[in-house]
Amino acid sequence: MSRKPVTPARTAAGSRTPVVEWGDGAPRRWEEPMAEGEFQGRGEVRVNDISGSHTGPVIQIGSVTGALHLHPTPAVDRPTPRQLPAPPGCFVNRRAELAELTAVVDGGAPAVPLSVVTGSGGIGKTSLALRWAHQHLDRFPDGQLYVDMRGFASFEQPVPATRALRGFLGALGVGEDNQPADVEAQAATYRSLVAGKRVLVVVDNAKDCADVLRLLPGSASCAVLVTSRLPLGELISKGARIVDLDVLTGAQARQLLTEHVGAERLAAEPDAAAELLGYCAGLPLAVGIVAARVVTQPGQSLAGLAEELREESERLDGLDVGDTGMSLRAVLSWSYQSLAPQVAALFRLLGAAPGNDIGLDSVVVLTGHSRAKTRSLLRALEAAHLVRQHAPGRYRMHDLVRLYAGGLTSTDDPETTTAVHRLVHFLVHTAHDGARKLAPYRPPVEIPVGGADPGLVVLATARDAITWFAVEHQGLLDTQQYALRRGLPEAAWQIAWSLVGFHHRQGRPDGQASWRAALAAAELIGRHRDVDAVLAVTHRHLGYVELARGDHATAVVHLAQAAELAERVGSLPSQVATLRAMAGAHDQAGDRAAAISSLRRARELCQTAGLRVWEAEVLGQLGLYHADAGEYDAAARYLEYGLALHREIGNTEGVAYALSDLGSVAARQGRHEDAVEHYRRCLELLPEFGNVFHEAVVLDKLAESLHTLGSITEAAACWRRALDLATGQNRPELAERISRRLQACP
């Protein structure tokens, strides 16, 4: 049970009224009667009145002007997630399987109800899961979470647990800035948020048991529904029920086709209908594609369509595939042959493009058509059940359809290569623009990547850039890997460089993978040009990544290489950046003198090269290190210099950090009035760039100074806000310390 100290309040008449605050329920007025024993189990209750603090039941003797209120801890308003995709439009009954899923939830087991729907690709696992989920929404009023793990996609990487958890935390109201970076901490925060709630979690296309285990809630009030092509037997030890799907029976397949095209159409040509269904081999995916062909060609007889499919099936007879694979390949080939030439061309391009989640702007670049024309082509693919618009302006293929589409074009086809390279260049140019919006003072490394920026996406602000990166992030990582494979190392390297600001602000763990890919790209570039400058930046960022991971030895190796390369090429900005990183490494190792020495050298180089923003940041680091050494006057001087430079340049984020650091130094010196002023001004600026992670720290510091000055009520309010932020960010040490300060607050 949370407890909060009692603070004096003022009534309209101006008299002091004792206020008791408990965090266990609805507000209580003192006049309300209390049942006998209601005080028991409440824990410590503090009352701030004339005679001091009290523990246990409190009786006020004498007159009290005004009412006495009992206040609960303010609740954080969390959204209710509704992440389920739309249910399947047509669905064959599968009553037995649906009943099995219901039985798992109704079983009353002490562990979280867990079902795993298994079966081959195209068998209808996702449709079954979504059908059941939408039928039972009333069982889960606290929300439904959904993630596609893409465990069996051939052209893209599976979704790791950390990315799935980030999506869940975001849906539960925890912003990117507030989410912990460590996957175990993310899982703990997620379990805390859904504990005791009735939430359904759907994990689609899972392949790795370890990832699924991290996504399991800890509360039996929730339920989890997993789909996979594998049995995931390890989950049985967690109480999972395996629901294995088989192909549809003949009657079920006919029923599904009937729902799509109507009973009259099938009854008019029963033999042709039976032949069409025979080629589907009981696969719902194949039935859906056949149905789309029937619906979109109302003038064509079923017999004529069956004849076309018969010919296509005979052409594929020599392929070494299983029965269901053979049938699906024949159906897909038949459906593809019916597409108009431009629609078929787009289908091939989507199969060749990196990633399997693509936006309309990217498709426009890929085709070279107008936006209106591109939309028309996409609608044709949607009508043929070959592409799905899973979110406004975002398109995906079933992974088996994508596998087929990807095999239609040779990797050396010049038209396809030109189109996909055009897409790569578009993404690289837009990402570079976004990076410049996030860090306008960061000097770029010029590597020609080719292609022209079509200007389809305009990122006017840093917020625009963050939004674009969040949507395109996985696509950019997929594009980086494609660029490495297809001889575009410059593009692969620039993607890593452009993602730095986004990864930093969002606390993303993907920096290590992207910079390792960048190192491989730099080595490829080095085969035909000097890349020392590029390698210097690459090793520096790898050093930063390893420092953040706590691998000091590996970080120092990378930073030493970066320093040598930066000096060799004579790049002062690169040398300054590396010296700042080395200062961090020295400080992490406890050698503050070496850290300060590195920063002084960095400042000299900044002054030589006129790097004023970086000089301001170096001054800030110097101030912090001197403060840690107890040299407060020197610390304040460096921080004031840095603040003045940030203001002169117009770097608002730098101003906010400098004000926060000045507040810390003032507080250490006992100048709490000055500290409060610095912290308040910092907090006014922080919302501009959404750094709530730092906001929690500044609020905590502000509360300490206010408390020292005797502003108890305001200090408690700041601590409450900081506690909400720290709890949401899964920072247990900070949250626990703030809680102790609140409890001790008179």
N, C-alpha and C positions, 0 to 999 in steps of 0.2 A: 504494500500500500504506500502510495506517495504521500508525503506530508509537506506542508508548506507553513512557514512561520506566520504568526499573527502580526499584522502591522496596524498602527493606529490610523483610523479613518476620521474624517471630519463630517459632522452633520451640517444641515443647513444653519443650525444655531451656532455652529463653530465649536461645539464641545467634542472632547475625545471620546470615541466609542470603541471598546475592545472588539476586535474582529478575529474570530476563530476560523481557520481555513483547513479543511480536509480535502483530500483528493480522491474520495471514494464514491461520489454520487452527485445527486442533484443539489443545488444550493438549499440551505436550510436557514430559516429565520429563527432567532432565539425564542420567539413567542410560540413556535410550534412545540407541541408536547413531545417528549422523548420517552420511548418505552424503557422499562426497567432493564438495566444492563446494556443499554445502547452504547454507552461510553466504552464498554469492554471491547478490547481488540482494536481500538482506534489508534493505539500507539501514543506517541508523545504529542501533547497539545500545548502550545505556548500561547500565553495571553499577555500582551503588552499593555499594562495599565499602570496606575500609580505605584502599586506595590510590587511590581516586577513580574517575573515569569512564574508560571505554574505548570505542574505536570499532573495529568489525570483530570477527572471531572472538575469543572470550574463553576463556582457559584458567585455571582456578583452581589455583594451586599450594599445596599444603598440604592439611590436612584441612578438610572442610566437614561440619558437623553438620546433618543434615536433608537433604531432597531439594531439588533445584533444579527449578523449574517454569517452563514457558513458557506465558504466558496470552494468549489471543486477546482482541481487543476484544469485550466482551459484546454479543451480537446483540440487536436489538430484536425482540421477539416480535410479528409482524404476523399478523392474521387472514387466512385464505384466503377471498376473496370468492366467494359463490355467489349472484349476483344474477339469474340467468335466471328469467323467469316459467315457469310450467308449459308443457310442450309441448302442441301441439294434440291434443285427444282423437281426432279423426278427421282423416285426412290422405290426400289422393289422391296417387298415387305420385310424380309429377314427378321421375322418376329422372334425366332428362337435366340438369335444373337442379341437383339435389343433387350430381351428378357434377361439374358445373362448379365448384361451390364447393369440393369436395374437391380438385380439380386445382389450384386457386389455392394452397391450403395446401401441397400436395405439390410445387409447382413448384420450390422451392429457390432462389428469387430472393433477392438480397442485401437487398432492402428488405422492410418488413413486409408480409405477405400481406394484400391489401385487396380485398374484393368489394363491389359495390354492386348490390343487388337492386332493380330498378325495375319500375313498373307502375302501373295506375290504382288508385284507392281500392277496397277490397273484393276485390282480385285475389288476395290470399293471401300478400303479401310477408312479413309478420311470421310467419305460420305456417310458411312455408318456412325462414326464418332460424332460428326456434326448433327446428324439426324437425332441421335439420342440426346445430345447436349441441348438442342433447341426444344425438344419435347419436355425437358425437365428443368427449364430455366427457373421455375418457381421454387425448386429445391435449393437454389444458390442465389439468394437475394443480395448477398454481399459482393457478387461479381463473378465474372468468368474471364480467365486468362488463357491466351492461346499463343503458341509459338510453333513455327515450322522449322524443325532442326535440319532439314535438307540433308539427311544422312545418306541418301542414295543418289544424289544428283551427280551426274558424271562431269559436269562442266563448271562446278563451283565448289568451294570448300563448305563442309558442314558448319552449322552454327555452333560455336562452343558454348558451354554452360554460362560463361561469364556474360556473353552477349544476350543470351536468353534471359538471364537474371536482370540485366540492365533494362530490358524491355518490360519485364514484370514490375520492377521497382518504379519505372516511369509511369506505368499504368496505375500504380498504387499511390501516386502522388509524390514520389521522391525524385526531384529533379536531377539532371545529370551532374550538376555541381555538387550535389549532396550525397552522391552514391560512393561507397567505398570502392577502392581499386581492386582489392584482393577478392578472389572468387568466393572464398569461404566466408569472408565478412559480408559479401553481397547475399549469400545464401542465408546467413544468420539474420540479416535485416529483413529479408523476404519472409522467413518463417515467423519472425516477430510480428510483422504487419498482418499476416493472415491467421495468426493464432486465435482460436476460438470463433472464427468467422466461418460462414458457409460459402465457400468459394470453390468453383470448379476450375481445374487446371487441365488443359488439353495440350499434350506434347505430341505433335504430329511428325511423322517420318524420322523417328529416333533410331540411332544406330549404336550409340555408346551407352552402356548401363551406367557408367560413372557420371555422365552428364545428367541422365534422368534422375539419379539419386540426389543430385544437388538441387533438383527442381521440386522435390517432394516436400510438401508442407509437413509440419510436425504435429498438426492437430487433426484428430479424427472427424472434426466437423467439416473438413474439406474433402474433396474427392479428386482423383487424378485419373485421366484417361489418356493412354499412350497408344500410338499406332507405329508399327514397324514391320519391315519385311523379315526381321529376325525374331526368334522367340523370346530373346532377352531373358533367358532363364535365371540369371542372377537376381532378377526382381522377384522371383517366386519366394525367396527367403524373406522378402519384405511383405509377403502376403498377397502378391499379385495374382489375379485370375487371368489366365491366358484364354482369349477368345479367338480361335483360329478360323479365318474365313476361307471358304472354298469357292470355286467358280459357281456361277448361277446355274441352277437347273434349267432345262429347256423351258419349263413353264414360267420360271422367274424371269428369264431373259425375254420371253415374249411379253410378259406383263410390263417390263421396263420399256421395251420398244413401243408398246401400246400407249403408255403414258406420254411418250414423246410425240408420236405421230397420229394417234387416234385409232380406235378399233375398226372403223369403217375402212380405212386405207389397207389395213392388214387383211381384213376379211375378204376384200375384193380380190386379192392375189395371195391366197394362203401358201401355195407352194413356193413362190418367189420369196415371201416373207420368211419361210422356214429356211430357205437356202441362205439368205442374208444373215440370219441368226446363226446358222451353222458356222459361218466364217468368223463369227465373233468369239466362238469357243467359250462362251459364258463369262467373258470379261466385261464388266460394266463400262469401262473406259471405251472399249471397242464398240459396244452397243450405242453409247452416246455419240460417237463419231458417225456411225452408220445412220443413226436417227437424224443427225444434223444434215447429212447429205440428202436424205429423203425429204425433209422439211424444206430445204432451200431449193429443191428441184421438183416443185409440185406437178409439173407437166410430164415428168419422166415416170415411166411405169416401173414398178418394183422388179419386174422381170428384166427390164433393160439395165437397171442398176445391178441386179444380181449377175447378169452376164459380164458386165465390166469388172466386177469384183472377182468373178471366176477366172477371167483372163489374167488379172493381176496376181492372183494367188498361184496360178500355174507358173507364172514368170519367176516367182520367188521360191518355187518348190525345191530348188537345188541348194538353198541356204541351210547351213548346219545349225538350226535353232530348234528349240522345243516346240511342242504343239501350240501352247498359248503365245509364245514369242512369235512363232510363224504367223499366227492369226492376226495378232496386233500389227505386225509389220505389213501384212497384206492390206489390212484396213487403213492404216496410215498412208500407205503408198497410194491406194485407191482414192482416198480423200484428197491427198496432195495433187494427184493428177487432175482433179476436177477444179482446182483453183484457177482463177484468172491469172494471166502471166505476171502482172505486177504484184498481185497478192502472193503468188508462189515465190516471187523474188524476195519479198519481205520475209516470208516464212524461212527461207534459206539464210537470210542475213541475221535474223534473230537467233538461229541455231549456231551461227558462227561468232556472234558478238560475245565479249566476255561478260560473265555473270548471267543470272537468270531473273533479275528484277530490274527492269529498265523503265525509265521515264519517257513521257511523250517527247520532250525536247531531244533526248538522245536518239529516239527512233526517227525523228525528223532529220537529224544530222546523218543518221545511218542511210536513210533512203535518198536524201537530197531533194525530197518533194516538199511542197508547202505543208503547213500544219493541217489544213483542211483535208488535203489529199491523203496525208499520212493517217489521220483519224479514220477516213473512209476505208483504207486498206486494213487497219486494225479491226474495225468493225466486221469486216468480212472474215477475218481469222477467228474472231470471237464467235461469229455465227456458225462456223465450221467446227467449233469446240476444240480449236487448236491453240488458242491463246485465251487467257483469262485476265480481265482487268480487276485485280484484287484490291486496289485502292484507286481513288480518282487520279487518273493520269499515270498509273503505274501498272505494268503488265508482266505476267509470268506465264511460263509453259509448264505443263506436267513434265517431270524429268524424263519420262519415257518418250514423250513427244519431242522434247528438246534433243534427246539422244538421236532420234530419227532425223530431225531437221539438221543436226550438225553433221550427219553423214552424207548429206545430199550434195555438198560442195567440197571440192578439193581444197586443201589448205593453201595451195599455190594458185588458186583461181584469181586472176588479176583484178576483176571487178569487185569480188568479195573482199579481197585484201585492201583495195583502195577505200571501200566503204567503211570497213572496220577501223582502219588507220585514221580515217576522218573522225570517227567517233572517239578514238583514243585522244587525238589532238584536241578535240572539243573539251573533253573532260579535264585534260591537263591544263589547258588555258583557263578554264573556269575555276579550277581548284587553285591555280596560281593567283588569280584575281581575288578569290576568297581569302587566301593566305595574306595577301597584301592589306585587305580590309581588317583582318584580325591583328596584324602587326605592321602598320605602315612604316615604322622606322627600322624594320629589319632588312638589312641589305640582301638582295637576292643574289643567287649564284646563276650566272647566265650560261645556260646550256641550250643550244638551239634544238627544239623538239620537232620543228616542221609543222606544216599545216597552218591554217588561219583560224582565228577565233570567229565563229559565225555570229557572235553577239546575241545568241538566243536567250541567254540568262544574264540578267543585270543584277549584280550584288551591290546594292547601294550602301549598305551599312554592315557593321560587324554582326549585328543580329541576323541579317539576311544570310551572311556567310555561314554562321553557326547552323541555321536552319537547313541550308543547302547541303552542308557537309554531313549533317545528321541523316538526311535522306539518302545521300549518295555514298555514304562511307563504305559499305560493303562492296558496292560496285567499283569504287576507286581501288580498293585492295585487290579485287579480282582483275581489274584492268592493269594494275602493276604487275601481277603475275603473267598476264597475257603478254604485256610488253616485253618482259624478260624472255619469254619463250619465242616470241616472233621477231626478235631483232630490233627492238625499240628501247634500248637501255636508257637513252636520254629521258624518255617519257617515264620509265619506271623510277628513275632517280628523282625527277621533279615531283612525282606524286608523293614520295616520302617527304621531301622538303615542304611541300604545300600542306601536308597533314599535321605538321608540328604544332601549330597554334591551336588547332582543334583538339588534338590529343591532350595538350597541356591544360586547356581550359576545362575539358570534360573529364579529365582523369582517366583517359582511355589507356588500356594496357597494350594496345596494338603497336605502339611505337617501336618496340624491339623487333617485331617481325618486319615492319615496313623498312626499318633502317638496315636490317640484315639483307633484305632484298636490294636495297639501295647500294650496299657494299658490293654485291654481286654485279649490279648494273654498272657501277663505277669501274670495276675490273674489266668488264666488256668494253666500255667506252675507251679504256686505256689502251686497247689494242690498236687504235688508230689516231689517238690524240693524247696530249698531255693532260692528265687528270689530277695532278697533285692538289690543286685547289679544291676539287670536288671530294677527293679522299680526305682532305683535312676536315671539311665540314662533316663528312660521313662518320669519321672516327670520333669527332667531338660529340656528335649526337648519340652515338653508341655508348660513349663514356657517360653522358647524362643518363641514358636508360639504365646502365648498370649501376650507377650511383643510386638511382631511385629504387632499384631492386635490392640494394644492400651488398652487391658484389664489388667491394672496393678494389680488390686486386685486379679484376678484369677491367674495371673502369679506368684505373691508372694506366694500364697498358694502352688502351684506346686513346686516352688523353695525351700520353707521351708521343704517340704516333701523330696525333693531330697537331701538337705543338711543333714537332720537327717539320711536318709538311707545310704548315702555315708560315713558318719562318723561311723555309726554302723558297716559297713562291712570293714572299714579301707582302703578303696580304695583312695589313694592319687590323682590319675588322676581324679577320679570322684569328689573329693572334690574341686580340682582346677577348674575344669570346672564349677561346681556349684557356686563357689565364683565369677568367672568371670561373670556368668549370673546374680548373685545377684548385682554385681557392676552396671550392666546395668539397673537393676530395681531401684537401689538407684538413679542413675543419671537421669533416666526418671522421678523420683519423685522430683528431684531438690536437693537431699542431696548428694552433691559432696564429702563431707568429709567422709561419710559412704562408698561411692563408692571407694574412694582411700584406705580406711582402708581394705576393702574386697580384693582389688588387692594386697596390701602389704602382707596380709596373704597368698594369693594365690602364690605369688612369693616365700615366705618362703617354702611352701610345694613343689614347683617346684624344688628348690635347694636341698631339702631333698631327693626327689625321682629321681633327675637327669632328669627331664622333660624339656629339653633344648628348644625345639620348643615352648612349652607352656609358658616357662619363657619369651622367646622373645616376644610372643604375649601379655603377661601380661605387659611387659615393655612398649610396644606400647600403651596399654590402659592407663597406668599410665601417660605416656607422654602427651597424649591428655587431660586427666582430669586436669593435672597441667597447661597445656597451657590455658585451658578454665578458670582457676582460675587466669590467669595473671602471673603465676610463670614460666617464659619462660626459665630461666637457668636450673631449675630442669627438665622441660619438655624436653629440648634438651639433657640433660644427659641421661635420661631414653631412649629416642629414639635412641641415638647413641649406647647405650648398646644393645638395641634390634636389631638394624641393624647389629652390629658386630656378634651377635649370629646367625641371619638368614643367613648371609654370610658364617659363619663357617660351618653351617649345610648344606648349599646348598638349602635353601628354597627360590626360586626365587620370588614367590608371596609375601612372607613376606618381602623380600628386597624392592619390589616395594612399598608396603604400608608404610614401614618405611621411604623411601625416600620422599614420598608424605607428610607425617606428618612432617618430618624435614623441608621441604620447607615451610609449613604453619607456623611453629614456627619462622623460619628465617624471613619470610615476616612480621610477627607481631612485630618483633624486629627491623624492618627497614633494615635488611640485604638482600636486594632484589637480589644482584648478587648471593649470596649463594642460595637463594630461587630458582632462575632460574635454577641454576645448578642441584639442587635436583629434580625439576620438570622434567627437560629434561631427566635425567637418569631414572626417574620413567616411563616416557612415552616410553622409549626404551624397557622396560620390559613388559609393560601391554599387548601388542599383543600376548605374549606367552600363556597367559591363557584367552584371549578374554574378558577382563572385560571392555567393552566400557562404562558401567554405571559409573565407577570410572574415566574413561578417560575424560569424559565431565567435571567433577569437577576439575581434574588436569589442563586441558587446560584453564579453566576459571581462576584458580589461577595463572597459568603461564602468562596469558595475563595481569592480574592486575600488576604483578611485572614488566613485560616488559614495560607496559605503564608508570609506575612510573619511570623507568629508561630512558624514552624517546624514546624507540623503538616502535613508534606508529604503523608503518606498520606491523611489526611482531605481535604486540599485537592484532591488528584488525584481522589478519589472524587466530590467535588462537581462538579468540572469534567467528569468523565465523564457524570454525570447531566445537567448543563447542555448538554453537547455533543449527547447523544441528543435532548433537547428542541429545541435550536436547529436541528439537522438536520431533525427532523420538521416543524418550522415553516417550513422553507425560509428561514432567516435566515443567508445565507452569510457575511456580515461577522462576525457574532457567533460562528458556528461556526468560522470560520478563526482568529479571535483566540484562542478557547478551545483549539483544536488546537495552536497555537503555544505556549501556556502549558503544555499537557500535555507537549509534546515537550521543553520546556526544564526541566521539573520534575525535579530530581535524584533 
